[in-house]
Amino acid sequence: DLSHNKSSIENLTKENKIFLANSLPTSVIEVINGLILGDATLIKNGNNACLRIKQKEKPFVDYLYNIFKPFNIVGAEPGVITSLIKPSGNLRTEHYFSTVTLPLFTELHFLWYK
């Protein structure tokens, strides 16, 4: 059972990760590639990479999270980061989430960042 429970998602076996990556529809892969062309980042973490979404618009981040959630590739709900912009002293608020690490994201990391 691949529920939306964060601990079960983080502890996926290699076989389950491959199954998840192979079961993503083409439309979701296209969304991922479009996001990489924009502001999304692929982060290498150990042997595999994950996708990190970080935007100032919470509704957009929630929308993206809800695209990925049915495929069990996200864990924790979107979070918030507030940081100080120097030298203006203004605060910046960004909403974010990351996917689980998957071989698919590692392949994309190699293709996009080589």
Secondary structure as a PSIPRED ss2 file (coil, helix, strand):
# PSIPRED VFORMAT (PSIPRED V4.0)

   1 D C   1.000  0.000  0.000
   2 L C   1.000  0.000  0.000
   3 S C   1.000  0.000  0.000
   4 H C   1.000  0.000  0.000
   5 N C   1.000  0.000  0.000
   6 K H   0.000  1.000  0.000
   7 S H   0.000  1.000  0.000
   8 S H   0.000  1.000  0.000
   9 I H   0.000  1.000  0.000
  10 E H   0.000  1.000  0.000
  11 N C   1.000  0.000  0.000
  12 L C   1.000  0.000  0.000
  13 T C   1.000  0.000  0.000
  14 K H   0.000  1.000  0.000
  15 E H   0.000  1.000  0.000
  16 N H   0.000  1.000  0.000
  17 K H   0.000  1.000  0.000
  18 I H   0.000  1.000  0.000
  19 F H   0.000  1.000  0.000
  20 L H   0.000  1.000  0.000
  21 A H   0.000  1.000  0.000
  22 N H   0.000  1.000  0.000
  23 S H   0.000  1.000  0.000
  24 L C   1.000  0.000  0.000
  25 P C   1.000  0.000  0.000
  26 T H   0.000  1.000  0.000
  27 S H   0.000  1.000  0.000
  28 V H   0.000  1.000  0.000
  29 I H   0.000  1.000  0.000
  30 E H   0.000  1.000  0.000
  31 V H   0.000  1.000  0.000
  32 I H   0.000  1.000  0.000
  33 N H   0.000  1.000  0.000
  34 G H   0.000  1.000  0.000
  35 L H   0.000  1.000  0.000
  36 I H   0.000  1.000  0.000
  37 L H   0.000  1.000  0.000
  38 G C   1.000  0.000  0.000
  39 D C   1.000  0.000  0.000
  40 A C   1.000  0.000  0.000
  41 T E   0.000  0.000  1.000
  42 L E   0.000  0.000  1.000
  43 I E   0.000  0.000  1.000
  44 K E   0.000  0.000  1.000
  45 N E   0.000  0.000  1.000
  46 G C   1.000  0.000  0.000
  47 N C   1.000  0.000  0.000
  48 N E   0.000  0.000  1.000
  49 A E   0.000  0.000  1.000
  50 C E   0.000  0.000  1.000
  51 L E   0.000  0.000  1.000
  52 R E   0.000  0.000  1.000
  53 I E   0.000  0.000  1.000
  54 K E   0.000  0.000  1.000
  55 Q E   0.000  0.000  1.000
  56 K C   1.000  0.000  0.000
  57 E C   1.000  0.000  0.000
  58 K H   0.000  1.000  0.000
  59 P H   0.000  1.000  0.000
  60 F H   0.000  1.000  0.000
  61 V H   0.000  1.000  0.000
  62 D H   0.000  1.000  0.000
  63 Y H   0.000  1.000  0.000
  64 L H   0.000  1.000  0.000
  65 Y H   0.000  1.000  0.000
  66 N H   0.000  1.000  0.000
  67 I H   0.000  1.000  0.000
  68 F H   0.000  1.000  0.000
  69 K H   0.000  1.000  0.000
  70 P H   0.000  1.000  0.000
  71 F H   0.000  1.000  0.000
  72 N C   1.000  0.000  0.000
  73 I C   1.000  0.000  0.000
  74 V E   0.000  0.000  1.000
  75 G C   1.000  0.000  0.000
  76 A C   1.000  0.000  0.000
  77 E C   1.000  0.000  0.000
  78 P C   1.000  0.000  0.000
  79 G E   0.000  0.000  1.000
  80 V E   0.000  0.000  1.000
  81 I E   0.000  0.000  1.000
  82 T E   0.000  0.000  1.000
  83 S E   0.000  0.000  1.000
  84 L E   0.000  0.000  1.000
  85 I E   0.000  0.000  1.000
  86 K C   1.000  0.000  0.000
  87 P C   1.000  0.000  0.000
  88 S C   1.000  0.000  0.000
  89 G C   1.000  0.000  0.000
  90 N E   0.000  0.000  1.000
  91 L E   0.000  0.000  1.000
  92 R E   0.000  0.000  1.000
  93 T E   0.000  0.000  1.000
  94 E E   0.000  0.000  1.000
  95 H E   0.000  0.000  1.000
  96 Y E   0.000  0.000  1.000
  97 F E   0.000  0.000  1.000
  98 S E   0.000  0.000  1.000
  99 T E   0.000  0.000  1.000
 100 V C   1.000  0.000  0.000
 101 T C   1.000  0.000  0.000
 102 L E   0.000  0.000  1.000
 103 P H   0.000  1.000  0.000
 104 L H   0.000  1.000  0.000
 105 F H   0.000  1.000  0.000
 106 T H   0.000  1.000  0.000
 107 E H   0.000  1.000  0.000
 108 L H   0.000  1.000  0.000
 109 H H   0.000  1.000  0.000
 110 F H   0.000  1.000  0.000
 111 L H   0.000  1.000  0.000
 112 W H   0.000  1.000  0.000
 113 Y H   0.000  1.000  0.000
 114 K C   1.000  0.000  0.000
